[in-house]
Amino acid sequence: MYSLVITESYQKRAKKFFKKHPELLNQYQKIIKILCTNPNHPSLRSHKLSGKLEGLHSISINISYRIIIKFIIQNQQIRPIYIGAHDEVY
């Protein structure tokens, strides 16, 4: 099982995001639970990013919203970096 490492900057972004989109909070919590249990679960639609976001992964909250994450494999950690709409995140 992976642990989630929440940085202060991500916490601020997430707070602002959920203020605008409170209806996504339950879905987000389900996605995070799946992510920590099985980061390769197909429902996450996880994929590696390239270009300026190389070394990061994207997971889907739903068709419109994404979370950008960094896997720190050696310590079994997942660090969310950014949350937002598809076009904002990339």
C-alpha positions as CSV (number, residue, x, y, z in Angstrom):
1,M,0.0,0.0,0.0
2,Y,1.2,3.5,-0.8
3,S,1.0,6.5,1.4
4,L,-0.1,9.9,0.2
5,V,2.2,12.9,0.9
6,I,0.3,16.1,0.8
7,T,2.4,19.3,0.4
8,E,1.2,22.7,1.6
9,S,1.1,24.0,-2.0
10,Y,-1.1,21.0,-3.1
11,Q,-3.4,21.5,-0.1
12,K,-4.0,25.1,-1.1
13,R,-4.7,24.1,-4.7
14,A,-7.1,21.3,-3.7
15,K,-8.9,23.6,-1.2
16,K,-9.4,26.2,-4.0
17,F,-10.4,23.5,-6.5
18,F,-13.1,22.0,-4.1
19,K,-14.4,25.4,-3.3
20,K,-15.3,25.7,-7.0
21,H,-16.2,22.0,-7.4
22,P,-17.7,20.6,-4.1
23,E,-19.6,18.0,-6.1
24,L,-16.3,16.2,-7.0
25,L,-15.1,15.7,-3.4
26,N,-16.7,12.2,-2.9
27,Q,-15.4,11.0,-6.3
28,Y,-11.9,12.4,-5.5
29,Q,-11.8,10.6,-2.2
30,K,-12.7,7.3,-3.9
31,I,-10.0,7.9,-6.5
32,I,-7.4,8.6,-3.8
33,K,-8.3,5.4,-1.9
34,I,-7.9,3.4,-5.1
35,L,-4.7,5.1,-5.9
36,C,-3.1,4.3,-2.5
37,T,-4.3,0.7,-2.7
38,N,-3.5,0.0,-6.4
39,P,-1.8,2.8,-8.4
40,N,-2.2,0.7,-11.6
41,H,-6.0,0.2,-11.3
42,P,-7.6,0.7,-14.7
43,S,-10.3,3.1,-13.4
44,L,-7.6,5.7,-12.7
45,R,-6.6,6.0,-16.3
46,S,-3.1,6.6,-15.1
47,H,-0.4,7.5,-17.6
48,K,3.1,8.9,-17.7
49,L,3.6,12.5,-18.9
50,S,6.2,13.8,-21.2
51,G,7.7,17.2,-22.1
52,K,7.8,19.7,-19.3
53,L,5.9,17.3,-17.1
54,E,8.2,14.3,-17.6
55,G,8.6,12.2,-14.5
56,L,5.0,12.8,-13.4
57,H,1.8,10.9,-14.0
58,S,-1.8,11.9,-14.6
59,I,-4.8,10.2,-13.1
60,S,-8.4,11.0,-13.8
61,I,-11.0,12.1,-11.3
62,N,-13.5,12.0,-14.2
63,I,-13.5,12.8,-17.9
64,S,-12.9,16.5,-17.3
65,Y,-10.6,16.7,-14.2
66,R,-7.1,15.3,-13.5
67,I,-4.6,15.1,-10.7
68,I,-0.9,15.3,-11.5
69,I,1.1,13.1,-9.2
70,K,4.7,12.0,-8.6
71,F,5.4,8.4,-7.6
72,I,8.3,8.0,-5.1
73,I,8.6,4.3,-5.5
74,Q,11.4,3.5,-3.0
75,N,9.4,4.9,-0.1
76,Q,6.0,3.7,-1.4
77,Q,4.8,7.3,-1.6
78,I,2.6,9.2,-3.9
79,R,2.8,13.0,-3.9
80,P,0.0,14.9,-5.6
81,I,1.3,18.0,-7.4
82,Y,-1.7,19.6,-9.1
83,I,-5.4,19.2,-9.4
84,G,-7.6,20.8,-12.1
85,A,-9.4,20.7,-15.4
86,H,-7.8,18.7,-18.2
87,D,-6.6,21.8,-20.1
88,E,-5.4,23.6,-16.9
89,V,-3.3,20.7,-15.8
90,Y,-1.4,20.1,-19.0
